[in-house]
């Protein structure tokens, strides 16, 4: 239970007793709340507001925290029963900047409450709800008349509550989105490195399994030789996996020759015990630097194409090459198979999404009886984009922008649903609307458009409506 003095116009501040009419005391109170760590700010706010608005519990619906937007403090039998849906319903009645007081369903039944809402520009908005003591001591039902509700709060108290909430939410929003450049850069670099390492290790794991299966499936090797070769490949793969993450962390760029040599080390084991001949053609400008993301995506695309091509019958030869064209890197994989391979065969590896995220392009040209050619073009530099590059996103609703932000991070529907606390079917509905509004045909194209528009970072816009988890 939150301690309170029971008074209506005074509270206990950091220097003892002070009045809410004392401007210096109110400012000291605001500073004390702002200094509080975010995880304990709601209990602190409940404590300092006790003298202004006596209450039983405090709840908030905040757009700053997408993981847990609804939270409450106070007696567990009350705070634990206040739901996000109840707060969202009350939020629909509260206008930002205009305090509200009355009865609302909180914790499963109508209770007297006070609510204030704030919507800093570019945020999802936030609402604060204070559950007031019920003088009638009701256990259920809605009372009528003036004897069943506490006395209305004076306008001055409501105004102070509103201004304190405005200050707190604006500060929290700025702290969330206006990180210092060094911190923001470090955060982006960390996220990029983590995603790249996961993708690299996943691809290496798939390649290692395929390489180990090669000698085990080979009809030309006896059991002992097959086991020995498979063991050697497995040990080599483990050593490569342990060193891959360290290498990725150390490099932001790498010479093209080095990047292609790493590709060769990945592809050769896939064909070691196969009758298929492998031709590798390294880029002529071997000393030219290639961004690590570009080199990684090119290797992933080639590996995926090789794995898909090896599933075909009648294959005798594979050709892999890299070359620089204009201001980009082109990776080509060509086979002499039946020429029936389609782009869908690469979908299992999510290759198209990774290429589109770098504003690249992949084409699959299959000629029956002659073979298949997979061509991947990746820019060496991210496109600058015009000043109004974010305009294509202006037609999206706030929730659609959040879903698109998650798409730009490469997340699937289930991951998006967990991050935004909505159902997977709702995510599918939003994705369909996003594709239609952006006039694109795939998630990868939508992600590429989002990257060009500055995501993942939700662009500023008019304050959207408050929302809660489904």
KARAUR-V132007 format. One line per field, one symbol per residue. psi: psi as a letter, one per 30 degrees, with the letter a starting at -180 (. if undefined). burial: + if it has 24 or more other ideal C-beta (glycine too) atoms within 12 Angstrom, else -. Layout:
psi = ???
burial = ???
//
This chain:
psi = kkklfflfglljafgbklkffjeeeeeeeeeeeffkkefgeeeeeeeffefejklelklljkfejfeifklllakefeeffkleeeeeeefffkkkfjkkkakljkgflkkklkkkkkikkflglkkkkjjlkjffhlfllkllaffgllkkkleeeeeeeeeeeeeeeeeeeeeefhlkeeeeeeeeeeeeeeeeeeeeeeeeeeeeeeeefefffkfgkleeeeeeeeeeeeeeeeeeeefeeeeeefkfllkeeeeeeeeefeeeffgehkfkkkkkjlkeiffkkkkeeeeeeeeeeeeeeeeeeffllgkfkkkklklkkchlkkkkkklhafhgklffffefgheeeeeefghakkkjjkjkffakkkkkkkkfkkkeklehffeffffkleeeeeeeeeefggkleeeeeeefhlleeeeeeeeeeeeeefhlfleeeeeeeeefgfljjklkakjllkllk.
burial = -+-+---++++++----+-+----++--++-+++---+--++++++++++++++++++++++++++--++++++---++--+++-++++++-++-+--+++-+++++--+++++++++++-+++++++++++++--------------++--+---++-++++++++++++++--++--------------++-+++-++++++-+++-++++++-------------++--++-++--++--+--++--+--+-+-+++-+++++++++++++-+-+-+-++----+-+++++++++++++++++++++++--+--+++++++---++++++++++---+-+-++--++++++++++++++-+-+----++++++++++---------+-++--+-++++++++++++++-+--++-++++----+--++--++--+-+-++++++++++++++++++---+++++++-
//
